[in-house]
Amino acid sequence: MSGLAPRPSIITQHSSLITFCAGLLFFFIPQTPIPAPQPDVHPDVHFAATPQAVADAMLALAHVTPADVVYDLGSGDGRIVILAAQKYGARGVGVEIVHELVERSRLIAREGEVADRVTFVEGNAFDVDISKATVVTLWMTASFNARIEPKLRRELKPGTRIVAHQFPIGDWPPEQTRTVDGEEIFLWTVPPR
Ligand SMILES: C[S@@+](CC[C@H](N)C(=O)[O-])C[C@H]1O[C@@H](n2cnc3c(N)ncnc32)[C@H](O)[C@@H]1O
């Protein structure tokens, strides 16, 4: 053994160089922008997507036709109103509080060639005028549905159909109930005033 300090092996030298270059790259390459958090946005329920077969059954239960305007309150990735336009020829409006989901819905609508028939409104379902709807769809929570019931009864025209996935609306008895792939859906019609 000589008294000299051991020289770094060729592998150690290379890995130091690689780490140095990677550091430089990280520093100089522009990073993917992280979406800014939305202040004061508090979804009543987090996003989950209604399975496509259940979404289709909801639209079929409401007998959606090209004459309809389908509003989905809390529209997530937009799938219900996009399907309403693509398969049933309806017009659709999605109301969604999360900006990123609104952007995603608009992109999917463009790719699905129905951007001329569907609109996505970024906002709170409680604040949006829903009086033009002829069909309303919901997949929220039992407490959300109970809280939005007065708005549904006040703003929707008599004869407007409401279809909810999984949860009832307060004590309002549904006219029809179906089970699709193990998931319950309910239908109501807004009564004459
Ligand atoms: C369970 S997901 C349902 C998505 C879609 N309707 C479906 O069935 O596939 C509920 C959606 O409602 C949105 N949301 C929650 N509270 C809301 C509110 N007060 N106004 C508008 N959207 C809301 C959430 O961001 C989420 O995307």
Ligand as a Chemical Component Dictionary entry (heavy atoms), coordinates in Angstrom:
data_LIG
# 
_chem_comp.id                   LIG 
_chem_comp.type                 NON-POLYMER 
_chem_comp.pdbx_formal_charge   0 
_chem_comp.three_letter_code    LIG 
# 
loop_
_chem_comp_atom.comp_id 
_chem_comp_atom.atom_id 
_chem_comp_atom.alt_atom_id 
_chem_comp_atom.type_symbol 
_chem_comp_atom.charge 
_chem_comp_atom.model_Cartn_x 
_chem_comp_atom.model_Cartn_y 
_chem_comp_atom.model_Cartn_z 
_chem_comp_atom.pdbx_ordinal 
LIG C1  C1  C 0  -68.689 12.921 -9.029  1  
LIG S1  S1  S 1  -68.147 14.078 -10.232 2  
LIG C2  C2  C 0  -69.315 13.791 -11.531 3  
LIG C3  C3  C 0  -68.793 14.168 -12.908 4  
LIG C4  C4  C 0  -69.783 13.941 -14.050 5  
LIG N1  N1  N 0  -71.048 14.602 -13.803 6  
LIG C5  C5  C 0  -70.025 12.484 -14.278 7  
LIG O1  O1  O 0  -71.085 12.012 -13.846 8  
LIG O2  O2  O -1 -69.155 11.816 -14.871 9  
LIG C6  C6  C 0  -68.675 15.617 -9.523  10 
LIG C7  C7  C 0  -68.098 16.849 -10.196 11 
LIG O3  O3  O 0  -68.709 18.009 -9.658  12 
LIG C8  C8  C 0  -67.751 19.043 -9.525  13 
LIG N2  N2  N 0  -68.272 19.950 -8.509  14 
LIG C9  C9  C 0  -68.273 19.779 -7.164  15 
LIG N3  N3  N 0  -68.915 20.773 -6.549  16 
LIG C10 C10 C 0  -69.358 21.619 -7.528  17 
LIG C11 C11 C 0  -70.114 22.819 -7.523  18 
LIG N4  N4  N 0  -70.569 23.374 -6.397  19 
LIG N5  N5  N 0  -70.392 23.403 -8.726  20 
LIG C12 C12 C 0  -69.925 22.861 -9.884  21 
LIG N6  N6  N 0  -69.200 21.720 -9.940  22 
LIG C13 C13 C 0  -68.935 21.090 -8.783  23 
LIG C14 C14 C 0  -66.478 18.308 -9.161  24 
LIG O4  O4  O 0  -65.330 19.065 -9.478  25 
LIG C15 C15 C 0  -66.600 17.026 -10.006 26 
LIG O5  O5  O 0  -65.994 17.164 -11.251 27 
# 
loop_
_chem_comp_bond.comp_id 
_chem_comp_bond.atom_id_1 
_chem_comp_bond.atom_id_2 
_chem_comp_bond.value_order 
_chem_comp_bond.pdbx_ordinal 
LIG C1  S1  SING 1  
LIG S1  C2  SING 2  
LIG S1  C6  SING 3  
LIG C2  C3  SING 4  
LIG C3  C4  SING 5  
LIG C4  N1  SING 6  
LIG C4  C5  SING 7  
LIG C5  O1  DOUB 8  
LIG C5  O2  SING 9  
LIG C6  C7  SING 10 
LIG C7  O3  SING 11 
LIG C7  C15 SING 12 
LIG O3  C8  SING 13 
LIG C8  N2  SING 14 
LIG C8  C14 SING 15 
LIG N2  C9  SING 16 
LIG N2  C13 SING 17 
LIG C9  N3  DOUB 18 
LIG N3  C10 SING 19 
LIG C10 C11 SING 20 
LIG C10 C13 DOUB 21 
LIG C11 N4  SING 22 
LIG C11 N5  DOUB 23 
LIG N5  C12 SING 24 
LIG C12 N6  DOUB 25 
LIG N6  C13 SING 26 
LIG C14 O4  SING 27 
LIG C14 C15 SING 28 
LIG C15 O5  SING 29 
# 
